[in-house]
Amino acid sequence: MPLEKWLIKVKKTISPPTKPSVVIKRSKIGVLAFEVAGIMAKLTHIWRFLSDGNIHHLRNQSICLEGVSKLVVSNKDGLLMGLACAEVVENLRILAVTVSRVSKRCEDSSLRSFEPVFDVFANTGHDPYGWVLNINDMEAKNIKKMERYVAATVMLYKAMDELTVIENSLKKLLHDQEVVNTTKQQKILDLQQKLLWQKQEVKYVKEKSLWNMSFDSVTLLLASSIFTILSRIKTVFGIAHGSYPTSAPRSLSASATVYPSDQTLKDWNLASGPMIKSSKHQENNEISHGFFETNSKILTPASSTLGFAALSLHYANLIIVMEKMIRSPQLVGLDARDDLYSMLPNSIRSSLRSRLKGIGFRASDPVLAGEWREALGKILGWLSPLAHNMIKWQNERSFEHQNLMPKTNVLLLQTLFFANQEKTEAAITELLVGLNYIWRFEKEMNCKALFN
């Protein structure tokens, strides 16, 4: 009988009370702490990206990728920096939308009006509440504070996860129909003590994290950071309002020959002639659209791009598969070739058939095989980085990772998203023709070796 009373007492310890013992104040962030921590981590990442060193690297190296100049736009750094700026602004706008939802629960009326005030600031630069900080204050006050809150909230998530594990283990042990003996009783006591300690740990970490902060204090920190970051973006990229040039690269045809095509490589080196809107059209555009509306239009891919055709990610995977095959053609089997062919869209299949028509079935020329290896190496040298960047960019923005801080500074302009579809398909076709030759060459050499 005493044992049964003791078990009932233990169950009461871990069971939730019928009535809440603590009244949760509406002004506290509570469970939204985890979403807010994700916003703070992303804001911190954008701020770091906008440092003088990173912008210098972007201007002098990142946008100078050979593949960007061949497939996106050549010798037009202003347009590329415009694309970079537009993407950063769009990322900030998305975060501001989330902050706007949080601000609706503030008691301060100025914070509740965050959304319209931010739009006015973006369009005119007017900052009625003085939320813009200088660089030193932003770094010392906001950035370091947000980094501390993010770290503490991550600790809280782990502590609460551990608490759930302990509670489930204890409940499972209590509901076990096994006869209660001394060993089981000791396990229950240990888990009960561990549960009490973990509850204290969660309570302690909550005090240090965002959990117990008010909506007003959190929103003020986020609003000040977003205003300061947008001000920094405008300063870094030299803009006053939402006016950017847009580009739509002209399509380019490639030659069709079974040999490595010098003309094709020359064509890829030609500068893409971007069609820039007239100043009068831009002026009218600025009047009819706000800063963010104008900015979003820049990121809309032209009809000649892979992004418009929704093929950028597929072609990235295709290029990476071919890259592996080209490096080790002797290991490519018939099934792998069939799988690769099944990945090709009709446009590339048609181009490939015309290139391979009438070339015969023998591939025994070692000189030609060497020329193809060299040509394929050159093409992959500038095409492969765009494909790998496309995968990185996509992975960092996938649903599973959307609340995590990006690990790289890869921008859309460094991927295949804005790449000209015709020129990209010409490069892929060239890779396929070369892969076909060196694969058959390796196969014939192996057959001769076995025969001899």
Phi, psi and omega in degrees: 000313177302326180294321179295319177297322181294319178295321178297321179296320179294318179298321179295330181294321185262349181277143179291143180292154180292328177240138181298129181277341180236130177275118181279123180285137181293338184282354180269147181295315179063228185294342177291355180303324183289321177292318180295322178298322176296321177297315181297321180296320180288323176296319178297320180295317178297319180298316178296322179298328184274011178293158182302318181296316181291321179293322176297318178295320179298314185290325188257345182228306188301315182275002180262014177303137182300322179295327178295316181292332182276323189249337183259291178197145183248142171054034178226067185300328179299320179291321179293318177295328175296319177295319178298313180299316182299321180291319179296316179298319180296319177299319179292321179299318180297319177294322181295327177298318178293318178298325179299321178295319179294322184295337181297343183258010178280156176273329180286124183295328179294326178285326178294337180266023183305314186300305180294326179294322180292320177298318178296318179297319180297322184278325188239341185085004181284125183239083188294333184254007178063042182278345180281128178254159172283171187300316183295316179293321178300316181292314186283321185267301189279309186297310181296322179295316180295322178298321178294317180295320179297314180298317180293323180289327174296318176298320179297318179300316180294320181293319179291326176295317178295322178298318179297319179298316181295316180299317179294321178296318181292318178297319179297321181291322181288328181273356179292131182281359181297146180299133181286120176239184184296320181295314180295321179298321179292321177298319179296318178297318180297315180294323179297318179292319178296323179296317179297317178297317182293324176297320177295321178296316179298317179298319180293315182291326177302321181296329182271341185265192179283347190306313185264010178278152180281158177298325182295312183293322179292315181295322179298318178296316180291317181297314179299320180292316182294317178299315182294321180294317179296321176298320178294320178301313181296322179292313184296318184265003173065048180235156178247321180229203184268047184251117178224150171285151176241159182225148175219093185301140176291148177287156184221131180271155180240154180286165182233106178208151181286338177278157176307124191272107175295322182296321179299315180297324178293321179298321181292339179276350180290143178290135176283128182278096182291140178266100183270135179294149179293155181299325180294319179294320179297318182298315178296324179297319180294325182289320185275342182231150177280181183302311185287326177295315178296320181296319182297328181296331181294325182277357175283116185293145177292161184295343181269003187259164177290328178298319178295321181278359182057039182244359187298315180290320179296316180292328176297314178296321180297315181295320180294321176297315179295324179301317179294320180293320181294326179289329180224069183295332182291344181264359183276122179264177180295323179296320179295322178296319178296319179296319179296317181296324180293341179278347186280133173287166184300325182297318180286323178300316180297316179296320180294319179298318180292328179287327184268356184296127173074021182267352180084181185248354182269143177217074187243009182269107182294330179294314179295322177298320178295320178296321179294318179300318180295316180296317180294322178298320180293316181296314179296332181301327179251339181274321183300317179303323179294322179294315180294322177296325179298317179294317179299312182300316182293316182297321182290343181247013178288165184300322183292334184247010189292338179263003179262156180285133177303143182263348180227171177253033180292130178252160181302324182293344178266007179248193178272002187299314181265008182290141178295127185295315184295316181290324178294317179293327176295319178294318179296319178299318178300319177296320181293319179296314179295318178298321178300319182289311184290333176293314179292326178296313179298323180294318179293321179296321179293321178296318179296318180299317179293322180294316180292000000 
